[in-house]
Each structure stands twice: as structure tokens, then as C-alpha cells.
Amino acid sequence: MNTFITSMHSGLRWIVLLLLIYSIVNSIIRRNTYEKKDRLLYMFTMVSMHIQLLIGLVLYFFISGKVQFIEGWMKVKLYRFYGMEHLIGMILAIALVTIGHIASKKQTESSAKHKRILIWYTIGLLLILAFIPWPFRAGLLGQWF
């Protein structure tokens, strides 16, 4: 079960990243028109991030051995990253994307809708990239998949 949920969380990461990048590029290219397919893309991107969060919370609270609240856990890079840094960074990124999605829906002009998406989704993407446990980050036991 642990391996399945962890693999699902790691694999969905790529879908979320691709959707975020596609949404950002779409907001730049289609700045003058806003259609139903744009709204659905932005909503699906946000929803996929929320699903990723739910899977991550299952790992965090029930499955992962990388989250250990033992004495001195903040001094251990692995436990501190997964127990605090990764969680806070990702929740903040998802909150920013959600705010951007809501802010874009409140706009009336197409260019304003896309601008909100561009700004908020880009900030969310940068936060996500900063807080992913990439394999090249020493001591975090990150994997590509």
C-alpha cells in the first residue's frame, strides 16, 4: 500500500506540473479570448492539485516513514523537509493557485482573466518546483517517479 500511494503521488506530480505549465502558456497565448475550454483547463489544473494534496495528506498522516515527529526531528533534514517544509510549501502553492482561479473567475475581460491565471499559477509553479523532493537534492530520498 505504501509503495502504491507513494508512486501515485510521485506520478501525479508530473501531470500537475504539465497542467500548470500548459495553463501558464495558454494564459499567455490566448490572452484576448476566454472560452469554456480555458475555464475548464484552469479548473482541471486546480482540481488535480487538490487531488495531489489529498494523496499527500494520506501519506503524511498515515503511511510515510519520512514523517517522524520524534525528539529532535527538526534537526534531521529528511524529517524536517517532509514534516514541515514540503507540506507548508505545497499547501501555500495550492492556495495561491486556488486564489488565482477564483480571482480570474471574478474578472469580466478575457485579458484580465488570463492575467490573473498567469500571475498566480506562475507563483504556485515556482513554489512547487522549490519544494519538490527532487532526486538531486541531497538527503531527501527523492525519486523521479
MOPE-V423178 format. One record per backbone hydrogen bond with DSSP energy under -0.5 kcal/mol. NH is the residue of the N-H (numbers start at 0). CO is the residue of the C=O. If there is no record, write none. Layout:
nh->{NH NH}
co->{CO CO}
This chain:
nh->{4 5 6 7 8 9 10 11 12 13 13 14 15 16 17 18 19 20 21 22 23 24 25 26 27 28 29 30 32 37 38 39 40 41 42 43 44 45 46 47 48 49 50 51 52 53 54 55 56 57 58 59 60 61 62 62 63 66 67 69 72 74 75 75 76 79 80 81 82 83 84 85 87 88 89 90 91 92 93 94 95 96 97 98 99 100 101 102 103 104 105 106 106 112 113 114 115 116 117 118 119 120 121 122 123 124 125 126 127 128 129 130 131 133 136 137 139}
co->{0 1 2 3 4 5 6 7 8 9 10 10 11 12 13 14 15 16 17 18 19 20 21 22 23 24 25 27 29 34 34 35 36 37 38 39 40 41 42 43 44 45 46 47 48 49 50 51 52 53 54 55 56 57 57 58 58 63 65 67 69 71 71 72 74 75 76 77 78 79 79 80 83 84 85 86 87 88 89 90 91 92 93 94 95 96 97 98 99 100 101 102 103 108 109 110 111 112 113 114 115 116 117 118 119 120 121 122 123 124 125 126 127 131 133 135 136}
